[in-house]
Amino acid sequence: MSDDTAKKYTVIFQIAVVPFYRNKFFSQLKSELNSICDLQILTAEKSQDDQVVTDKKIPGIKFQNILALPYGFYWLRGYAIKVLRCNMLVIEKNPRSLNAWFFLLLRRINGRRTYIWGHSKSRTNDSRISRLSHHLMNLLANGIYLYTDEEMLNIRVNKRKVHIAPNAIMFESECSVVENSTRTNIIYSGRLERSKDLEKLVLAFAASNLSKNGSKLIIIGEGSCRKSLQLRINEIGYSNKIDLPGEISDTETLRNLYASARIAIGPGYGGLNITQANCFGVPIVLDKFGKHAPEIALRKFNGVILTDFSSLEDMTQALELFFKVLDWDVERRKILAKKVSEVYCISSMSRVFANEIILQAGIGND
């Protein structure tokens, strides 16, 4: 394939919103494909509910206007001709995205390759309509990108069109365990939203005996509940025992915070917080009744513990119990970090996309 042909091959990712934790993935992918194709990311500046903001520093990013429609449907306006004509399109696997349906159908008719990227099924909606919608998207797409092998069980199409790209947020070299650290704290990492059940976590920590022994609760992240959560912490007199440092993207800062943590906790549901905690050698405790993201598959590495968070008393008891039980030595933490980071790393994730793009660019279908 000549250089001129390579420069003409265009790959577009169209996603409703691209958070800061995708920066490393897209930077790595763009670097790997720099001589192969023109990689572009089309997205909105923020999600429909303003809870998630796109990182403007991501290379190759261009913005569209997001049109919010009834029942959670949405349409990203702009660049329609560019999306229709690009050689390869990767679009989010979300039945509420009208862009996904529109471009899956039209590009199928025009013989252009379109891939869907996301979860095999809805985490919160297991209705028959939802399952059928996901299945139809699978049929229309030329390829499907999922996050875990376990999600393959939900796919009823030719498995050869399925690619497993582990949902990574760090490079393997960034995942390490700090030695000789005093682990007295508990960490939560994620968005500060009502669905995360963070007020219960604050009250459970306050009701436990942990703070009396010098432990702190560190709540990392931003969201619509930040102000109310801070007010609640002040009301109960725990402003010096519960920290809200905000959103943190710097790996070194995160590593040092996790170095102070004996356990991590996900009071609402587990997702990327599982990957992050385990990559730093910290086991995470989750609600066994939670509707967790595919990252719950990391249980196979023995760094995810499920328990009952049904009531405030249940969560309080769980905090005290697992803080004591999960007092792991540094070697055990290193084993967990190594196992998880070997699979859930940026290079592994980007390689799955890059291999398919290189293959298709070499074939020159269009």
C-alpha positions in Angstrom: 0.0 0.0 0.0 1.5 3.4 -1.0 1.8 6.4 1.3 -0.9 8.2 -0.6 -3.4 5.3 -0.2 -2.6 5.2 3.5 -3.3 8.9 4.0 -6.7 8.6 2.3 -7.8 5.8 4.7 -10.0 7.6 7.3 -11.2 6.1 10.6 -13.8 7.9 12.7 -14.8 7.2 16.3 -18.2 8.8 17.0 -19.1 8.7 20.7 -21.5 10.8 22.7 -18.9 11.9 25.2 -15.2 11.1 25.7 -14.0 11.5 29.3 -10.5 12.3 30.4 -9.7 8.6 31.1 -9.8 7.9 27.4 -7.0 10.3 26.6 -4.2 7.8 27.0 -6.1 5.2 24.8 -6.7 7.5 21.9 -3.2 9.1 22.2 -1.7 5.6 22.0 -4.0 4.5 19.1 -3.3 7.6 17.1 0.4 7.1 17.6 0.2 3.5 16.5 -1.8 4.4 13.4 -0.1 7.7 12.4 1.4 6.3 9.2 -1.6 4.1 8.4 -4.7 6.3 8.5 -6.3 9.6 9.6 -7.9 9.0 13.0 -10.6 11.4 14.1 -12.9 11.5 17.1 -16.4 13.1 16.9 -18.2 13.8 20.1 -20.2 16.3 22.2 -18.5 18.6 24.7 -20.6 17.1 27.5 -23.2 14.4 28.1 -27.0 15.1 27.9 -27.2 15.4 31.7 -24.0 17.4 32.0 -22.5 14.7 34.3 -19.6 13.8 32.0 -17.4 16.2 30.2 -15.3 15.5 27.2 -11.5 16.0 27.5 -10.6 18.6 25.0 -6.9 17.5 25.0 -7.6 14.2 23.3 -5.8 14.3 19.9 -7.9 14.3 16.8 -11.1 15.4 18.6 -13.8 17.4 16.9 -17.1 18.5 18.5 -20.7 18.0 17.5 -23.9 19.5 19.1 -25.8 16.9 21.0 -29.6 17.0 20.6 -31.4 15.5 23.6 -34.6 13.7 22.7 -37.4 12.1 24.8 -36.7 8.8 26.6 -33.0 9.3 26.6 -32.5 9.2 22.8 -30.0 11.6 21.3 -28.6 12.8 18.0 -25.1 14.2 17.4 -25.4 17.0 14.8 -22.8 17.8 12.2 -20.2 16.0 10.1 -22.8 13.6 8.7 -21.3 13.5 5.2 -17.8 12.9 6.7 -19.2 10.0 8.8 -21.0 8.5 5.9 -18.0 8.6 3.6 -15.1 7.5 6.0 -13.5 4.2 5.3 -14.1 2.8 8.8 -16.5 4.0 11.5 -16.5 3.0 15.1 -19.7 4.0 16.9 -20.9 3.5 20.4 -23.0 0.4 21.0 -26.0 2.2 22.5 -29.5 1.7 21.2 -30.5 5.2 22.3 -28.0 6.7 19.9 -29.9 7.6 16.7 -26.6 8.2 15.0 -25.7 4.6 15.5 -28.9 3.3 13.8 -28.7 5.9 11.0 -25.1 5.2 10.1 -25.3 1.4 10.7 -28.1 1.2 8.1 -26.8 3.7 5.5 -23.2 2.5 5.6 -24.4 -1.1 5.4 -26.3 -0.2 2.2 -23.2 1.5 0.8 -20.8 -1.3 1.7 -18.7 0.7 4.2 -17.4 -0.9 7.3 -19.0 0.1 10.6 -18.1 -1.3 14.0 -19.9 -0.9 17.3 -18.1 -0.5 20.7 -19.6 -0.9 24.1 -21.3 -3.4 26.4 -22.9 -6.5 25.1 -26.2 -5.6 26.8 -27.6 -2.8 29.0 -26.5 -2.9 32.6 -29.8 -1.5 33.9 -32.4 -2.5 31.3 -32.8 -6.2 30.6 -36.2 -5.8 28.8 -37.0 -7.8 25.7 -36.9 -4.6 23.6 -33.4 -3.7 24.9 -32.1 -7.2 24.2 -33.5 -7.2 20.7 -32.1 -3.7 20.0 -28.6 -4.8 21.0 -29.0 -8.0 18.8 -30.1 -6.0 15.8 -27.1 -3.7 16.2 -24.8 -6.7 16.4 -26.3 -8.0 13.1 -25.9 -4.7 11.3 -22.3 -4.1 12.3 -19.2 -5.4 10.6 -17.5 -5.9 13.9 -18.2 -5.7 17.6 -15.8 -4.4 20.3 -16.6 -5.7 23.8 -14.7 -5.3 27.1 -14.5 -8.8 28.4 -14.5 -12.5 27.3 -17.5 -13.1 29.6 -19.6 -10.6 27.6 -19.3 -13.0 24.6 -22.0 -15.2 26.3 -24.6 -12.5 25.5 -23.8 -12.3 21.8 -25.8 -14.5 19.4 -24.0 -13.7 16.1 -20.9 -15.0 14.4 -18.2 -14.8 17.2 -15.5 -14.1 14.6 -16.8 -10.6 14.3 -16.3 -9.9 18.0 -13.1 -8.3 19.3 -12.3 -8.1 23.0 -10.7 -4.8 24.0 -10.1 -4.7 27.8 -11.5 -1.5 29.3 -8.1 0.0 30.4 -7.3 3.4 31.8 -3.5 3.1 32.4 -0.3 1.7 30.8 1.1 -1.4 32.4 4.2 0.5 33.5 2.0 2.9 35.5 0.5 0.1 37.5 2.6 -0.6 40.6 2.4 -1.0 44.3 4.2 1.4 46.6 6.3 -0.5 49.2 6.7 0.5 52.9 3.5 2.5 52.9 1.2 2.7 55.9 -2.2 1.6 54.7 -4.8 3.1 56.9 -7.3 4.6 54.5 -10.3 3.6 52.4 -10.8 4.9 48.9 -13.8 5.5 46.6 -13.2 6.6 43.0 -15.8 7.6 40.5 -18.5 10.1 39.7 -20.2 11.8 42.6 -23.8 11.0 41.7 -26.9 9.8 43.6 -26.7 6.4 42.0 -23.4 5.8 43.7 -24.9 5.7 47.2 -22.1 8.0 48.6 -24.1 9.5 51.5 -24.6 6.0 52.9 -20.9 5.4 52.6 -20.1 8.6 54.5 -22.5 7.7 57.3 -21.3 4.1 57.4 -17.7 5.3 57.8 -18.8 7.8 60.5 -20.6 5.0 62.3 -17.6 2.7 62.2 -14.7 2.6 64.6 -12.2 3.2 61.8 -11.7 6.9 62.1 -10.9 6.5 65.8 -7.8 4.5 64.7 -6.6 7.2 62.4 -8.3 6.0 59.1 -9.6 8.4 56.5 -12.2 8.0 53.8 -10.9 9.5 50.5 -13.7 10.1 47.9 -12.1 10.8 44.5 -14.2 12.4 41.7 -16.6 15.1 40.7 -20.3 15.2 40.1 -23.6 16.8 40.9 -23.7 15.6 44.5 -20.4 17.1 45.5 -21.8 20.1 47.3 -24.5 18.2 49.2 -22.0 15.5 50.1 -19.6 18.1 51.5 -22.4 19.7 53.5 -23.3 16.3 54.9 -19.7 15.6 55.9 -19.6 19.0 57.6 -22.9 18.4 59.4 -21.6 15.2 61.1 -18.2 16.8 62.0 -16.1 14.6 59.7 -14.4 17.3 57.5 -11.0 16.3 58.9 -11.6 12.6 58.4 -13.2 12.4 55.0 -11.4 14.0 52.0 -12.9 15.1 48.7 -9.9 15.9 46.5 -11.9 16.2 43.3 -11.2 14.5 40.0 -7.6 13.3 39.6 -6.1 12.2 36.3 -2.4 12.3 37.3 -1.2 8.7 37.7 1.5 9.6 40.3 -1.0 11.4 42.5 -3.4 8.4 42.2 -0.7 5.9 43.0 0.3 7.8 46.2 -3.4 8.0 47.3 -3.9 4.3 46.7 -0.6 3.6 48.5 -2.3 4.9 51.7 -5.4 2.7 51.2 -5.9 -0.8 52.6 -9.2 -1.3 50.7 -11.3 0.5 48.0 -15.0 0.5 48.0 -17.9 0.8 45.5 -21.1 1.4 47.4 -23.2 1.8 44.2 -21.8 -0.4 41.4 -18.4 -1.5 40.2 -16.8 -0.5 36.9 -13.5 1.2 36.1 -13.0 1.8 39.8 -12.4 -2.0 40.0 -9.6 -1.8 37.4 -8.0 1.3 38.9 -7.9 -0.1 42.5 -6.7 -3.6 41.4 -3.9 -2.1 39.2 -2.5 -0.4 42.3 -2.8 -3.6 44.3 -5.8 -2.6 46.3 -8.8 -5.0 46.7 -12.2 -3.5 46.3 -15.4 -4.3 48.2 -18.7 -4.1 46.2 -22.4 -4.6 46.9 -23.3 -8.2 45.9 -26.7 -6.9 44.8 -25.3 -4.2 42.5 -25.8 -4.1 38.8 -22.1 -4.0 38.0 -20.3 -3.2 34.7 -18.4 -5.9 32.8 -15.3 -5.1 34.9 -16.8 -7.3 37.5 -15.1 -10.1 35.5 -11.9 -9.1 37.4 -13.2 -11.2 40.3 -11.1 -14.0 38.7 -8.0 -12.2 39.9 -9.2 -12.4 43.6 -9.2 -8.6 44.1 -13.0 -8.1 44.1 -15.1 -8.9 47.2 -18.9 -8.9 47.1 -20.9 -8.4 50.2 -24.2 -6.9 51.5 -24.6 -3.2 51.5 -28.4 -3.3 51.8 -28.6 -1.1 55.0 -26.4 1.4 56.7 -25.6 -1.2 59.4 -24.6 -3.7 56.7 -22.2 -1.3 55.1 -20.7 -0.2 58.5 -20.1 -3.8 59.5 -18.6 -4.6 56.0 -16.2 -1.6 56.3 -14.9 -2.8 59.7 -14.7 -6.5 58.7 -12.9 -6.1 55.4 -10.6 -3.4 56.6 -9.4 -6.0 59.1 -9.5 -9.1 56.8 -7.9 -7.5 53.8 -4.7 -6.3 55.5 -2.6 -7.8 52.7 1.2 -7.8 52.6 3.0 -6.0 49.8 3.8 -9.2 47.9 0.1 -10.2 47.6 -0.7 -6.7 46.4 2.0 -6.9 43.8 0.6 -10.2 42.5 -2.8 -8.6 42.1 -1.5 -5.5 40.3 0.6 -7.6 37.9 -2.1 -10.0 37.0 -4.7 -7.2 36.3 -2.3 -4.8 34.6 -1.0 -7.4 32.2 -4.5 -7.7 30.7 -6.2 -4.4 31.5 -3.6 -2.0 30.1 -3.7 0.7 27.4 -1.4 -1.2 25.0 -3.6 -4.3 25.1 -6.7 -2.2 24.5 -5.3 -0.1 21.6 -3.7 -3.2 20.0 -7.1 -4.8 19.4 -8.4 -1.8 17.5 -5.1 -1.1 15.7 -4.9 -4.7 14.4 -8.3 -4.5 12.8 -7.8 -1.0 11.3 -4.4 -2.1 9.8 -6.0 -5.2 8.4 -8.8 -3.2 6.7 -6.6 -0.4 5.5 -4.3 -3.0 3.9 -7.3 -4.7 2.2 -8.5 -1.4 0.8 -12.2 -2.3 0.7 -13.4 1.1 -0.3 
